[in-house]
Structures are given as structure tokens and as C-alpha cells.
Amino acid sequence: MDAGRGTAQVLAVTTRSAVVRTTTRRGRSPKVLEELVVQRLRLDRIRVAQNEEVWIVNLKKYL
């Protein structure tokens, strides 16, 4: 706020992730996007398998 004037400057809020998302979509080819999807699926499956292993180990400790 300006001292004594009662006016304030309002700025638009933009998150960094939104900016990154829009710029990366324009620059990547469909082949690269497919590779990223496959990589994400693989990582998700690995993460699920690791969580299941931890769950089984904890269950064995409990029993």
C-alpha cells in the first residue's frame, strides 16, 4: 500500500508448476511423451511392489 494514498498494486499469481507444465508440453514430441508415460507407469509399479514387500515383512513380524 502506498503511504497515505490507500491504493495497492495487485499482481497476478502464477505457480511455477503451471508455467513449467505449459512450456514442457509445447517442446516435447509425442514419442518422448509416450516414453515418459511408460517410465511413470514403471515407477508406479515399482513403488507399489516395494510397499507390498514392506507390508508383508511387517505382517510376518506381527504373526
C-alpha positions in Angstrom: 0.0 0.0 0.0 1.2 3.5 -0.8 1.7 5.6 2.3 -1.4 7.7 2.8 -2.9 7.1 -0.6 -4.9 4.0 0.1 -4.0 2.2 -3.2 -2.4 -1.1 -3.6 -0.9 -2.9 -6.6 -2.5 -6.2 -7.4 -0.3 -8.8 -9.2 -1.4 -12.0 -10.9 -0.4 -15.1 -9.1 1.2 -17.8 -11.2 2.6 -21.0 -9.8 5.9 -22.3 -11.1 4.4 -25.7 -11.8 1.8 -24.2 -14.1 4.4 -22.3 -16.1 6.6 -25.4 -16.4 3.7 -27.5 -17.4 2.7 -25.3 -20.3 6.3 -24.8 -21.6 7.2 -28.5 -21.5 4.1 -29.6 -23.4 5.0 -27.5 -26.3 8.6 -28.7 -26.5 8.2 -32.5 -26.4 7.4 -34.8 -29.2 4.7 -37.5 -28.9 7.4 -40.2 -28.8 9.0 -38.5 -25.8 5.6 -38.2 -24.1 5.0 -41.9 -24.6 8.3 -42.7 -23.1 7.5 -40.6 -20.1 4.2 -42.3 -19.6 5.8 -45.7 -19.7 8.5 -44.6 -17.3 5.9 -43.2 -14.9 3.9 -46.5 -15.1 7.0 -48.5 -14.3 8.0 -46.3 -11.4 4.4 -46.6 -10.0 4.5 -50.4 -10.3 7.9 -50.5 -8.5 6.6 -48.2 -5.8 3.6 -50.4 -5.3 5.7 -53.6 -5.2 8.0 -52.1 -2.6 5.1 -51.0 -0.4 3.7 -54.5 -0.6 7.0 -56.0 0.4 7.2 -53.7 3.4 3.6 -54.7 4.3 4.4 -58.4 4.1 7.5 -58.0 6.2 5.6 -56.2 8.9 2.8 -58.8 8.8 5.3 -61.6 9.3 6.8 -59.7 12.3 3.3 -59.3 13.7 2.4 -63.0 13.3 
